[in-house]
Amino acid sequence: MKVYRDSWGVPHLRADDTLSLVRLQGRNVAADRAWQIEMQRRKFSGTTAAVLGPDAVAWDTFARQARIADTAERCFEALDDDTRAWVEAYVAGVNEGLPGGAARAPEFVRTGVSPQEWEPWAPLGIWIAIHILFAGFPDKLWREEVSRRLGDGMMQVFTSEGPRSSGSNGWMIPGALTATGTALIAGDPHRYVESPGIYQQIRLACPEYDVLGLAVPGIPGIAHFGHAGEVAWAITNAAADYQDLYEEQLRRTADGVEALGPDGWEAAAVHTESVQVAGRDAIEVEVIETARGPVVIDQRVSLRYPPRVTGRLGFEVLPRLLGATNVAAVDAALDGWVEPVNVVLAADTAGGLLHRTAGLVPLRDAENLLRVVPAWESKHRWTGWFDPMPRATVDGVAVMANSRHLAEPLGLEFSAPHRYRRIQELLTARDGWSVEEMPTIHTDTWLGSAGSIIDPLAALQDLSPAAGLIRARLQAWDRRMDAASTTASTYAAIRKALSRRITAHPAIAALDEVEATEMFLPYLDLLTHVSFALENLLASDLPIDFSALLRESLEEVAAQKPRGPWGDTHQLAPLQVLRGPLFERHEEPVDLGLSGDHHCVWSTSSIPGSGDLSVRASAARYAWDLSDRTKSGWSVPLGASGVLGDEHHHDQLPLWLAGELAPIVTDWDQLTPE
């Protein structure tokens, strides 16, 4: 077994067989990402507060009550023998590498934490914890609040089809439209940008296969984005709805707790767990599970999600993907996928193309997708699984951008169509595309939703001279959210001012008074919903004079000093588990100014009410060339190493900020062995 590195510090792993290779992958991630995977393990087990203190209690409580660790163990025990042995080999590698990895990571010294040995099911727990909120079940809590305060008719007014957050992009160009005559696959997943990052560039090579791609630290194999030479694949989140919330009626009995179901009162499982909290006394958490699922909110709302119901997560797919040599094998492997539900693109060197969804989506009443439903009504039971999952014949450019198109039967709310339409527009304008041109798509900054604010400006009357000048600038603007553009920052300032005014309007102000547990309170923030649903709100029939509010917002910005470039305030702000400097003191400062916005292909998002700092953006970029894998490229926001102070911790940052891709080297003689 051997680890090689390229000039960016990306690990290329080589072993004599698949089990030795996955064990080496576990050892490598422990060396490069020890602190990150330690916290990921604590996250699924609900033990982060023991390190991070009271701020982490809300998550730990949710993780315990949602039974994440128990679900992971169930899913692990249900794996076939070969997959279970493969996961066990990875975990063995992690446990071998953790002591050395922890010695490199300064966070362990800073916190006094010692790395904990991994359970065999830890990778499955990490996967569940990362994705349990992906299906957006907290949005059902929000719609309940809208219904309670504004009526059922208003539940869809705040739809995030103008996205609730930024979203991922992916596209596939068939060989007939490329310069080489073979397909290209490219894109960029969007998530919170973290230090260390959610994706690890890696190569896994053994006699059975040689695959490079973007792995998730703590998870064996390459689940989402891979290039195996003869075949390549990529995904985006399908925005499917596959989790339900049930209103429960519980009662205490001499034997424990009972819940009211469609067939009457039935016993619920109940026990108590202790959550350790740094600097505080431990907190006792009551864990209740009904026939629907674990009770996760105020002892009144349960969560039903496929891995808990089926005891399956889909990990059998991971080694099968690594061994795939064509599109048919990728397609067959994905039939076993469970969570999260994805849209998948794949292509091979023989001309095979694939565009499908993958995952497990329950069949149930349409109301289940909309809101919290009564546990005692039989019509809300799950009755089966969506089958077959939607797929499409590829007869040209294929695009995936979290929009409703292919995945529409599987969900309720999707991302706005702006990114999807823009990518389609750019790619269908000509043929002869090359992999070197993919960054021009990644970094497109045209804002498709700008018209919802700019177009109504024409009807505003009696503007001050300063406001009139700003209106003229906006009307002549190319609608590109470039970091150097002062018009882009002026537009953003007006948009923020308008969102604040709508939030304060009496017609919806009652929604600013909702109460919820700490875990879910951020999902019920009115300003956040107004900001992300602004395009739809402006087109709604709410009793709000939007023109008057827009005029006030324009005048407010006109009365302020002229705005600087968009990148002055719209800057990358990576999230860290522990607060502290991202860069060494001796380093030259890096300009973190970002182009883009959450409706641009270059999708960058801020948290409403917290300024323009961007916490969501491309968690990685990739461009897979099927004609020659060495012509492919990739980049991540920071670097290959998760160790603060390491030379490769953030050496890709300038590349990523410029929208460029690092080259991929596959010749072992050009790599440096450790």
C-alpha positions as CSV (number, residue, x, y, z in Angstrom):
1,M,0.0,0.0,0.0
2,K,1.3,3.4,-0.9
3,V,0.3,7.1,-0.8
4,Y,1.5,9.4,-3.5
5,R,0.9,13.2,-3.7
6,D,0.7,15.6,-6.6
7,S,1.9,19.2,-6.4
8,W,-1.4,20.3,-4.7
9,G,-1.0,17.6,-2.0
10,V,-3.9,15.5,-3.4
11,P,-3.5,11.9,-2.3
12,H,-3.2,9.2,-4.9
13,L,-3.6,5.8,-3.2
14,R,-2.4,2.5,-4.6
15,A,-2.8,-1.0,-3.2
16,D,-2.8,-4.6,-4.3
17,D,-6.5,-5.3,-3.7
18,T,-9.8,-3.5,-2.9
19,L,-9.8,-4.2,0.9
20,S,-6.2,-3.0,1.3
21,L,-7.1,0.1,-0.8
22,V,-10.1,1.1,1.2
23,R,-8.1,0.5,4.4
24,L,-5.5,2.8,3.1
25,Q,-8.2,5.4,2.3
26,G,-9.3,5.3,5.9
27,R,-5.7,5.7,7.1
28,N,-5.2,8.6,4.7
29,V,-8.3,10.5,5.7
30,A,-7.3,10.1,9.4
31,A,-3.9,11.6,8.5
32,D,-5.2,14.5,6.5
33,R,-8.6,15.2,8.2
34,A,-8.3,13.9,11.7
35,W,-10.1,16.8,13.4
36,Q,-12.8,17.0,10.8
37,I,-13.7,13.3,11.0
38,E,-13.5,13.3,14.8
39,M,-16.2,16.0,14.8
40,Q,-18.2,14.2,12.2
41,R,-18.2,11.1,14.3
42,R,-19.3,13.1,17.4
43,K,-22.0,14.8,15.3
44,F,-23.8,11.6,14.4
45,S,-23.4,10.2,17.9
46,G,-24.7,13.4,19.5
47,T,-21.6,14.1,21.5
48,T,-20.4,17.4,20.1
49,A,-21.5,19.4,23.2
50,A,-18.9,17.6,25.2
51,V,-16.3,19.5,23.2
52,L,-18.1,22.6,22.0
53,G,-20.3,23.4,25.0
54,P,-23.9,24.6,25.3
55,D,-24.1,25.9,21.7
56,A,-24.0,22.3,20.5
57,V,-26.7,20.9,22.8
58,A,-29.5,21.5,20.3
59,W,-27.9,19.4,17.6
60,D,-26.9,16.6,20.1
61,T,-30.4,16.5,21.4
62,F,-31.8,16.2,17.8
63,A,-29.2,13.5,16.9
64,R,-30.2,11.4,19.9
65,Q,-33.9,11.8,19.5
66,A,-33.7,11.1,15.7
67,R,-31.9,7.9,16.5
68,I,-29.1,8.6,14.0
69,A,-26.5,6.3,15.6
70,D,-29.0,3.5,16.1
71,T,-30.2,3.8,12.5
72,A,-26.6,3.7,11.3
73,E,-26.0,0.5,13.2
74,R,-29.1,-1.1,11.8
75,C,-28.1,-0.2,8.3
76,F,-24.6,-1.5,8.9
77,E,-25.9,-4.9,10.1
78,A,-28.1,-5.2,7.1
79,L,-25.3,-4.8,4.6
80,D,-24.2,-7.8,2.5
81,D,-21.1,-9.5,3.7
82,D,-18.8,-8.1,1.1
83,T,-19.9,-4.5,1.7
84,R,-19.7,-4.9,5.4
85,A,-16.2,-6.2,5.2
86,W,-15.3,-3.3,2.9
87,V,-16.7,-0.7,5.4
88,E,-14.9,-2.5,8.3
89,A,-11.6,-2.3,6.4
90,Y,-12.1,1.5,6.0
91,V,-12.9,1.9,9.7
92,A,-9.8,-0.2,10.6
93,G,-7.7,2.2,8.5
94,V,-9.2,5.2,10.2
95,N,-8.5,3.8,13.7
96,E,-4.9,3.0,12.7
97,G,-4.4,6.5,11.4
98,L,-6.1,8.6,14.0
99,P,-3.4,8.8,16.6
100,G,-0.9,10.1,14.1
101,G,-3.5,12.4,12.4
102,A,-4.5,13.9,15.8
103,A,-0.8,14.6,16.6
104,R,-0.7,16.8,13.4
105,A,-4.0,18.7,14.0
106,P,-3.7,21.6,16.5
107,E,-7.4,21.5,17.4
108,F,-6.8,18.4,19.6
109,V,-4.3,20.3,21.7
110,R,-6.4,23.4,21.8
111,T,-9.5,21.5,23.1
112,G,-7.7,18.8,25.1
113,V,-9.7,16.2,23.2
114,S,-8.4,12.7,22.4
115,P,-9.6,11.0,19.2
116,Q,-12.2,8.3,19.9
117,E,-12.1,4.9,18.3
118,W,-14.6,4.5,15.5
119,E,-17.5,2.0,15.6
120,P,-17.8,-0.2,12.4
121,W,-21.0,1.7,11.5
122,A,-19.4,5.2,11.9
123,P,-19.3,6.0,8.2
124,L,-23.0,5.3,7.9
125,G,-23.7,7.5,10.9
126,I,-21.7,10.3,9.4
127,W,-23.6,10.0,6.1
128,I,-26.9,10.2,7.8
129,A,-25.9,13.2,9.9
130,I,-24.6,15.1,6.9
131,H,-27.8,14.5,4.9
132,I,-30.7,14.2,7.3
133,L,-31.7,17.8,6.7
134,F,-31.3,17.6,2.9
135,A,-34.9,16.8,2.1
136,G,-36.1,20.0,3.8
137,F,-38.5,18.6,6.4
138,P,-38.1,21.8,8.5
139,D,-39.9,23.7,5.7
140,K,-43.0,21.8,6.7
141,L,-42.8,23.4,10.1
142,W,-42.6,26.8,8.4
143,R,-45.7,26.1,6.3
144,E,-47.6,25.2,9.5
145,E,-46.7,28.5,11.0
146,V,-47.8,30.3,7.8
147,S,-51.1,28.4,7.9
148,R,-51.6,29.1,11.5
149,R,-51.1,32.8,11.2
150,L,-52.1,33.6,7.6
151,G,-54.3,30.7,6.5
152,D,-53.8,27.7,4.3
153,G,-54.1,29.8,1.2
154,M,-50.8,31.5,2.0
155,M,-48.7,28.3,2.6
156,Q,-47.2,28.4,-0.9
157,V,-46.6,32.2,-1.1
158,F,-43.2,31.8,0.5
159,T,-42.2,29.0,-1.8
160,S,-38.4,28.9,-2.3
161,E,-38.7,28.3,-6.0
162,G,-36.5,31.3,-5.9
163,P,-34.3,29.1,-3.8
164,R,-34.2,28.9,-0.1
165,S,-30.5,28.5,-0.5
166,S,-27.9,28.2,-3.2
167,G,-27.9,25.0,-5.3
168,S,-25.6,22.7,-7.2
169,N,-25.0,22.6,-10.9
170,G,-24.1,19.8,-13.2
171,W,-24.1,19.3,-17.0
172,M,-23.2,16.7,-19.6
173,I,-22.3,17.5,-23.2
174,P,-22.5,14.6,-25.6
175,G,-19.7,13.8,-27.9
176,A,-21.5,15.2,-30.9
177,L,-21.2,18.7,-29.3
178,T,-17.6,18.5,-28.1
179,A,-14.3,19.1,-29.8
180,T,-13.0,15.6,-29.1
181,G,-16.1,13.7,-30.1
182,T,-16.5,12.2,-26.6
183,A,-18.6,13.4,-23.7
184,L,-17.8,16.0,-21.1
185,I,-19.3,16.1,-17.6
186,A,-18.8,19.2,-15.4
187,G,-20.4,21.0,-12.5
188,D,-20.0,22.2,-8.9
189,P,-21.9,21.1,-5.8
190,H,-22.9,24.0,-3.5
191,R,-22.9,23.6,0.2
192,Y,-21.7,25.5,3.2
193,V,-18.0,26.2,2.6
194,E,-16.2,24.8,5.6
195,S,-12.7,24.5,6.8
196,P,-11.8,21.7,6.2
197,G,-14.0,21.2,3.1
198,I,-16.8,18.7,2.7
199,Y,-15.0,17.1,-0.3
200,Q,-11.6,15.6,-0.6
201,Q,-9.9,15.2,-3.9
202,I,-8.5,11.7,-4.1
203,R,-7.5,8.8,-6.4
204,L,-8.1,5.2,-5.5
205,A,-6.1,2.6,-7.6
206,C,-5.8,-1.2,-7.4
207,P,-5.8,-4.0,-10.1
208,E,-9.6,-3.9,-10.1
209,Y,-10.1,-0.2,-10.8
210,D,-8.4,3.2,-10.9
211,V,-10.9,6.0,-9.9
212,L,-10.3,9.6,-9.1
213,G,-12.9,12.0,-7.8
214,L,-14.3,13.9,-4.8
215,A,-14.7,11.8,-1.7
216,V,-16.5,12.8,1.5
217,P,-14.1,12.5,4.5
218,G,-15.3,9.7,6.7
219,I,-17.0,7.8,3.9
220,P,-15.3,5.0,1.9
221,G,-15.1,5.2,-1.9
222,I,-16.2,8.0,-4.1
223,A,-20.0,8.5,-3.9
224,H,-20.8,11.6,-5.8
225,F,-18.2,12.7,-8.4
226,G,-15.9,10.2,-10.0
227,H,-13.9,9.5,-13.2
228,A,-12.8,5.9,-13.7
229,G,-11.2,6.4,-17.1
230,E,-13.8,4.6,-19.1
231,V,-16.8,6.0,-17.3
232,A,-17.5,9.2,-15.2
233,W,-20.4,10.3,-13.1
234,A,-21.7,13.3,-11.1
235,I,-24.8,14.2,-9.1
236,T,-26.9,17.0,-7.8
237,N,-29.5,16.9,-5.0
238,A,-32.9,16.1,-6.6
239,A,-34.7,18.3,-4.1
240,A,-37.0,15.3,-3.6
241,D,-39.4,15.1,-0.6
242,Y,-38.9,11.7,1.2
243,Q,-39.2,12.6,4.9
244,D,-42.5,13.2,6.7
245,L,-43.4,14.9,10.0
246,Y,-46.4,13.6,12.0
247,E,-48.3,15.3,14.7
248,E,-48.4,12.8,17.6
249,Q,-50.7,12.4,20.5
250,L,-48.8,10.8,23.4
251,R,-50.0,9.7,26.8
252,R,-48.1,8.4,29.8
253,T,-49.1,5.0,31.2
254,A,-47.8,2.8,34.0
255,D,-45.8,0.9,31.4
256,G,-44.3,3.9,29.6
257,V,-45.7,5.9,26.7
258,E,-48.4,5.3,24.1
259,A,-49.1,7.0,20.9
260,L,-52.4,7.4,19.0
261,G,-52.1,5.8,15.5
262,P,-54.6,4.9,12.8
263,D,-55.5,1.7,14.7
264,G,-55.8,3.3,18.1
265,W,-53.4,3.6,21.0
266,E,-50.2,1.7,20.7
267,A,-47.0,1.4,22.7
268,A,-44.1,3.7,21.9
269,A,-40.5,2.9,22.7
270,V,-39.0,5.3,25.3
271,H,-35.7,5.6,27.1
272,T,-33.4,8.4,28.5
273,E,-29.9,9.4,27.3
274,S,-27.4,11.7,28.9
275,V,-25.8,14.5,26.8
276,Q,-22.4,15.6,28.2
277,V,-21.8,19.4,28.0
278,A,-18.4,21.0,28.4
279,G,-18.4,23.3,31.4
280,R,-21.9,22.4,32.4
281,D,-23.9,19.6,34.0
282,A,-25.0,16.8,31.7
283,I,-28.5,17.1,30.2
284,E,-31.0,14.2,30.3
285,V,-32.8,13.7,26.9
286,E,-35.9,11.6,26.6
287,V,-36.0,9.6,23.4
288,I,-39.4,8.4,22.2
289,E,-40.2,6.5,19.0
290,T,-43.7,5.8,17.7
291,A,-44.7,3.5,14.8
292,R,-44.2,6.5,12.5
293,G,-40.7,7.3,13.7
294,P,-38.6,9.1,16.3
295,V,-40.2,12.1,18.1
296,V,-37.9,15.0,17.4
297,I,-39.8,18.2,18.2
298,D,-41.4,19.1,21.5
299,Q,-42.6,15.6,22.3
300,R,-45.3,16.1,19.7
301,V,-43.8,15.7,16.2
302,S,-42.2,12.6,14.8
303,L,-39.9,12.2,11.8
304,R,-40.2,9.3,9.4
305,Y,-37.3,8.8,7.0
306,P,-36.4,5.9,4.7
307,P,-33.2,4.6,6.4
308,R,-35.0,4.3,9.7
309,V,-37.9,2.6,8.1
310,T,-36.0,0.2,5.8
311,G,-32.7,-0.4,7.6
312,R,-31.0,0.5,4.3
313,L,-28.8,3.4,3.3
314,G,-27.5,2.3,0.0
315,F,-23.8,1.8,0.9
316,E,-23.7,-1.3,-1.3
317,V,-23.6,1.1,-4.2
318,L,-20.3,2.6,-3.2
319,P,-17.9,-0.3,-4.1
320,R,-20.0,-1.1,-7.1
321,L,-19.5,2.4,-8.5
322,L,-15.8,2.1,-8.1
323,G,-15.8,-1.1,-10.2
324,A,-18.1,0.3,-12.9
325,T,-16.6,0.4,-16.4
326,N,-19.5,1.8,-18.4
327,V,-22.8,3.6,-18.0
328,A,-24.8,0.4,-17.7
329,A,-22.8,-0.6,-14.6
330,V,-23.3,2.8,-13.0
331,D,-27.0,2.6,-13.8
332,A,-27.3,-0.8,-12.3
333,A,-25.4,0.1,-9.2
334,L,-27.6,3.2,-8.5
335,D,-30.7,1.1,-8.4
336,G,-29.7,0.3,-4.8
337,W,-29.3,3.9,-3.7
338,V,-31.4,5.2,-0.8
339,E,-30.5,8.6,0.7
340,P,-30.1,11.4,-0.3
341,V,-32.2,11.3,-3.5
342,N,-30.0,12.6,-6.4
343,V,-30.1,13.4,-10.0
344,V,-27.3,11.6,-11.8
345,L,-25.3,12.2,-15.0
346,A,-22.9,9.6,-16.4
347,A,-21.1,9.0,-19.6
348,D,-18.6,6.4,-20.9
349,T,-16.0,6.2,-23.7
350,A,-18.2,4.0,-25.9
351,G,-20.8,6.8,-26.1
352,G,-23.1,5.7,-23.4
353,L,-25.1,8.5,-21.6
354,L,-27.2,8.4,-18.5
355,H,-29.6,11.0,-16.9
356,R,-31.7,9.6,-14.1
357,T,-32.7,10.0,-10.5
358,A,-31.6,7.7,-7.7
359,G,-32.9,7.1,-4.2
360,L,-35.9,6.0,-2.2
361,V,-39.0,8.1,-2.2
362,P,-42.2,6.9,-0.4
363,L,-45.6,6.9,-1.9
364,R,-48.1,8.7,0.3
365,D,-50.8,11.4,0.4
366,A,-50.0,14.7,-1.2
367,E,-50.6,16.6,2.0
368,N,-47.6,14.8,3.6
369,L,-45.3,16.8,1.3
370,L,-46.8,20.0,2.4
371,R,-47.1,20.1,6.1
372,V,-47.1,18.2,9.5
373,V,-49.9,15.6,9.2
374,P,-52.0,13.8,11.9
375,A,-50.4,10.5,12.9
376,W,-53.8,9.0,13.7
377,E,-55.2,9.4,10.1
378,S,-54.7,6.3,8.0
379,K,-54.5,8.3,4.7
380,H,-51.0,9.6,5.7
381,R,-49.5,6.1,5.9
382,W,-46.7,5.3,3.5
383,T,-48.0,2.8,0.9
384,G,-44.9,1.9,-1.1
385,W,-42.0,3.4,-3.0
386,F,-41.8,5.5,-6.1
387,D,-40.9,3.0,-8.9
388,P,-39.5,3.4,-11.5
389,M,-37.5,6.5,-10.6
390,P,-37.7,9.2,-13.2
391,R,-35.1,9.2,-16.0
392,A,-34.6,10.9,-19.3
393,T,-33.3,10.0,-22.7
394,V,-30.2,12.1,-23.5
395,D,-30.5,13.7,-27.0
396,G,-28.4,16.8,-26.4
397,V,-27.0,18.8,-23.5
398,A,-28.3,17.5,-20.1
399,V,-28.4,19.9,-17.2
400,M,-29.1,19.4,-13.5
401,A,-29.5,22.3,-11.1
402,N,-31.9,21.3,-8.3
403,S,-34.8,22.5,-10.5
404,R,-38.1,20.6,-10.9
405,H,-37.6,19.2,-14.5
406,L,-36.6,15.6,-14.2
407,A,-37.4,15.3,-10.4
408,E,-40.7,17.0,-10.4
409,P,-42.8,13.9,-9.5
410,L,-40.6,13.4,-6.4
411,G,-41.0,16.7,-4.5
412,L,-42.9,19.9,-3.9
413,E,-40.4,22.8,-3.9
414,F,-37.3,23.0,-6.1
415,S,-34.7,25.6,-6.9
416,A,-35.6,28.5,-9.2
417,P,-35.1,27.7,-12.9
418,H,-32.6,30.5,-13.5
419,R,-29.4,28.4,-13.2
420,Y,-30.9,25.6,-15.2
421,R,-32.0,27.9,-18.0
422,R,-28.8,29.9,-18.1
423,I,-26.6,26.7,-18.3
424,Q,-28.9,25.4,-21.1
425,E,-28.7,28.7,-22.9
426,L,-24.9,28.9,-22.7
427,L,-24.2,25.3,-23.7
428,T,-26.7,25.1,-26.6
429,A,-25.4,28.3,-28.2
430,R,-22.8,26.4,-30.1
431,D,-20.9,23.1,-30.3
432,G,-17.2,22.2,-30.2
433,W,-16.9,22.5,-26.4
434,S,-13.6,21.5,-24.7
435,V,-12.9,20.7,-21.1
436,E,-10.7,23.8,-20.9
437,E,-13.8,26.0,-21.5
438,M,-15.9,24.6,-18.6
439,P,-14.8,27.3,-16.1
440,T,-16.6,29.8,-18.3
441,I,-19.8,28.1,-17.3
442,H,-18.8,27.6,-13.7
443,T,-18.2,31.3,-13.3
444,D,-21.1,32.8,-15.2
445,T,-22.5,35.7,-13.1
446,W,-25.7,36.7,-15.0
447,L,-28.5,37.1,-12.4
448,G,-31.7,35.7,-13.8
449,S,-33.9,37.0,-11.0
450,A,-32.8,40.6,-11.2
451,G,-35.8,41.6,-13.3
452,S,-38.1,41.1,-10.4
453,I,-36.7,44.3,-8.9
454,I,-35.3,46.2,-11.9
455,D,-38.3,45.9,-14.2
456,P,-40.8,47.6,-11.7
457,L,-38.4,50.5,-11.3
458,A,-39.7,52.0,-14.5
459,A,-43.1,52.7,-13.0
460,L,-41.8,54.6,-10.0
461,Q,-42.6,58.3,-10.0
462,D,-41.3,61.4,-8.2
463,L,-37.9,60.0,-7.5
464,S,-35.1,62.2,-6.1
465,P,-32.4,63.0,-8.5
466,A,-30.0,60.5,-6.8
467,A,-32.6,57.8,-6.9
468,G,-33.3,58.5,-10.5
469,L,-29.6,58.1,-11.4
470,I,-29.4,54.8,-9.6
471,R,-32.5,53.6,-11.5
472,A,-30.9,54.6,-14.8
473,R,-27.7,52.7,-13.8
474,L,-29.7,49.6,-12.9
475,Q,-31.8,49.7,-16.1
476,A,-28.6,49.8,-18.2
477,W,-26.8,47.2,-16.1
478,D,-25.8,43.9,-17.7
479,R,-27.1,42.1,-14.6
480,R,-23.8,40.4,-13.8
481,M,-22.9,40.0,-10.2
482,D,-19.2,40.6,-10.7
483,A,-17.0,41.2,-7.7
484,A,-15.7,44.5,-9.3
485,S,-19.2,45.8,-10.1
486,T,-20.5,48.8,-8.0
487,T,-23.9,48.4,-9.7
488,A,-24.1,44.8,-8.5
489,S,-23.5,45.9,-4.9
490,T,-26.1,48.8,-5.3
491,Y,-28.6,46.3,-6.6
492,A,-27.9,44.0,-3.6
493,A,-28.3,46.9,-1.2
494,I,-31.7,47.7,-2.6
495,R,-32.8,44.1,-2.4
496,K,-31.8,43.9,1.2
497,A,-33.6,47.1,2.1
498,L,-36.7,45.8,0.3
499,S,-36.6,42.4,2.1
500,R,-36.4,44.2,5.5
501,R,-39.4,46.3,4.7
502,I,-41.5,43.4,3.5
503,T,-40.5,41.5,6.7
504,A,-41.7,44.4,8.9
505,H,-45.0,44.8,7.0
506,P,-48.1,44.2,9.1
507,A,-49.5,41.8,6.6
508,I,-46.9,39.2,7.5
509,A,-45.3,40.6,10.7
510,A,-47.1,37.9,12.8
511,L,-44.7,35.4,11.3
512,D,-41.8,37.1,13.0
513,E,-43.2,35.9,16.4
514,V,-43.0,32.1,15.9
515,E,-41.7,29.9,18.7
516,A,-39.7,26.7,18.2
517,T,-37.0,24.6,19.8
518,E,-33.5,26.0,19.3
519,M,-32.6,23.4,16.7
520,F,-35.3,24.5,14.3
521,L,-35.7,28.2,15.1
522,P,-33.3,29.3,12.2
523,Y,-35.6,27.5,9.8
524,L,-38.5,29.7,10.9
525,D,-36.7,33.0,10.5
526,L,-39.0,35.4,8.6
527,L,-36.3,37.6,7.1
528,T,-34.6,34.5,5.7
529,H,-37.8,33.3,4.1
530,V,-38.6,36.7,2.7
531,S,-35.1,37.1,1.3
532,F,-35.0,33.8,-0.5
533,A,-38.6,33.9,-1.7
534,L,-38.5,37.6,-2.7
535,E,-39.0,37.0,-6.4
536,N,-42.2,35.0,-5.7
537,L,-43.5,37.4,-3.0
538,L,-43.3,40.4,-5.4
539,A,-45.5,38.5,-7.8
540,S,-48.0,37.5,-5.1
541,D,-51.4,39.0,-4.2
542,L,-50.4,39.7,-0.6
543,P,-52.0,43.0,0.6
544,I,-48.7,44.8,0.4
545,D,-47.9,47.9,-1.7
546,F,-44.6,46.5,-3.1
547,S,-44.1,49.5,-5.4
548,A,-44.1,51.8,-2.4
549,L,-41.7,49.6,-0.5
550,L,-39.4,49.4,-3.5
551,R,-39.5,53.2,-3.9
552,E,-38.5,53.6,-0.2
553,S,-35.7,51.1,-0.6
554,L,-34.4,52.8,-3.6
555,E,-34.4,56.2,-1.9
556,E,-32.7,54.7,1.2
557,V,-29.8,53.5,-0.8
558,A,-29.6,56.7,-2.9
559,A,-29.3,58.7,0.4
560,Q,-26.2,56.7,1.4
561,K,-22.7,57.1,0.2
562,P,-22.0,55.3,-3.1
563,R,-21.5,51.6,-2.8
564,G,-18.1,50.1,-3.4
565,P,-17.5,47.0,-5.6
566,W,-19.7,43.9,-4.8
567,G,-16.6,42.0,-3.7
568,D,-15.8,44.5,-1.0
569,T,-18.6,43.1,1.1
570,H,-19.5,39.8,-0.7
571,Q,-16.6,37.8,0.5
572,L,-16.0,34.1,1.3
573,A,-16.4,33.3,5.0
574,P,-15.6,29.6,5.5
575,L,-17.3,28.0,8.6
576,Q,-15.1,26.5,11.2
577,V,-16.0,24.2,14.2
578,L,-13.6,26.2,16.3
579,R,-13.3,29.9,15.8
580,G,-9.8,31.0,14.9
581,P,-7.6,32.4,12.2
582,L,-7.8,30.6,8.8
583,F,-4.4,31.8,7.7
584,E,-1.0,31.9,9.3
585,R,0.2,35.3,10.5
586,H,3.1,35.4,8.2
587,E,1.0,34.9,5.1
588,E,0.1,37.6,2.6
589,P,-3.6,38.5,3.0
590,V,-5.9,37.0,0.4
591,D,-8.6,39.0,-1.3
592,L,-11.7,36.9,-0.5
593,G,-14.0,39.0,-2.7
594,L,-16.6,36.8,-4.6
595,S,-18.5,37.2,-7.8
596,G,-21.9,35.6,-8.1
597,D,-25.1,35.4,-6.2
598,H,-27.6,32.7,-5.2
599,H,-29.5,32.8,-8.6
600,C,-26.3,32.9,-10.7
601,V,-24.6,29.8,-12.1
602,W,-21.7,31.1,-10.0
603,S,-24.0,30.5,-7.0
604,T,-22.8,32.2,-3.8
605,S,-25.2,32.9,-0.9
606,S,-25.2,34.9,2.3
607,I,-27.3,34.5,5.4
608,P,-30.0,37.2,5.4
609,G,-29.6,39.7,8.1
610,S,-25.9,39.0,8.6
611,G,-24.4,41.1,5.8
612,D,-23.1,40.0,2.4
613,L,-20.5,37.5,3.6
614,S,-20.9,34.3,1.6
615,V,-21.1,31.0,3.6
616,R,-22.5,28.9,0.7
617,A,-20.8,28.5,-2.6
618,S,-19.1,25.8,-4.7
619,A,-17.8,23.2,-2.3
620,A,-15.8,21.9,-5.3
621,R,-15.6,22.3,-9.1
622,Y,-14.9,19.5,-11.5
623,A,-14.7,18.9,-15.3
624,W,-14.4,15.3,-16.5
625,D,-13.1,14.7,-20.0
626,L,-14.0,11.2,-21.3
627,S,-11.5,11.4,-24.1
628,D,-8.5,11.8,-21.8
629,R,-8.7,11.8,-18.1
630,T,-5.5,13.8,-17.7
631,K,-7.2,16.7,-19.4
632,S,-9.8,16.9,-16.6
633,G,-9.6,19.4,-13.8
634,W,-10.9,20.1,-10.3
635,S,-10.6,22.5,-7.4
636,V,-11.8,23.0,-3.9
637,P,-12.3,26.3,-1.9
638,L,-9.3,25.8,0.3
639,G,-7.0,22.8,-0.2
640,A,-6.4,19.1,0.0
641,S,-5.2,19.1,3.6
642,G,-7.4,19.6,6.6
643,V,-4.5,20.4,8.9
644,L,-4.1,24.1,9.8
645,G,-0.7,25.3,9.0
646,D,-0.1,22.6,6.3
647,E,1.2,24.0,3.0
648,H,-1.8,22.5,1.2
649,H,-4.5,23.7,3.7
650,H,-5.6,26.5,1.4
651,D,-3.2,26.6,-1.5
652,Q,-6.1,26.2,-4.0
653,L,-8.0,29.2,-2.6
654,P,-6.6,31.7,-5.3
655,L,-7.4,29.2,-8.0
656,W,-10.9,28.6,-6.7
657,L,-11.6,32.4,-6.3
658,A,-10.6,32.9,-9.9
659,G,-12.9,30.0,-11.0
660,E,-10.0,28.0,-12.4
661,L,-9.3,24.3,-12.2
662,A,-6.2,22.5,-11.0
663,P,-4.8,19.9,-13.5
664,I,-5.1,16.2,-12.8
665,V,-1.9,14.1,-12.9
666,T,-2.3,10.4,-13.2
667,D,1.3,9.3,-14.2
668,W,2.7,7.6,-11.1
669,D,6.2,8.7,-12.1
670,Q,5.1,12.3,-11.9
671,L,3.7,11.9,-8.3
672,T,5.7,12.0,-5.1
673,P,5.5,8.9,-2.9
674,E,5.2,9.4,0.9
